[in-house]
Amino acid sequence: REALVAFLEQHVDQLDEDCKRRMYSNPLRVLDSKNPEIQTLLNDAPELFDYLDDESREHFDGLCALLDAVGITYRVNQRLVRGLDYYN
């Protein structure tokens, strides 16, 4: 969260009003922006995987290992974000 907010602060002049509003209240929602200019900017944003704690990283790596073991192909998309409305 802190790294993403710091990145957004550095580029605040490029953010639309919606992203400026979300930058502090819920910065992950900025990643879900439909604005193509914001999406281009976010290509340089910190990647969430770089900030996983050890337990979360081990869990993720274990899941990938299981998929590999049974021959399931997959692609990791580090920019995939779903808003809470998706789950309701």
HELIX and SHEET records of a PDB file:
HELIX    1   1 GLU A    2  GLN A   10  1                                   9    
HELIX    2   2 VAL A   12  GLN A   14  5                                   3    
HELIX    3   3 GLU A   17  SER A   25  1                                   9    
HELIX    4   4 PRO A   27  ASP A   32  5                                   6    
HELIX    5   5 PRO A   36  LEU A   42  1                                   7    
HELIX    6   6 LEU A   48  TYR A   51  5                                   4    
HELIX    7   7 ASP A   54  ALA A   69  1                                  16    
HELIX    8   8 LEU A   84  TYR A   87  5                                   4    
END                                                                             
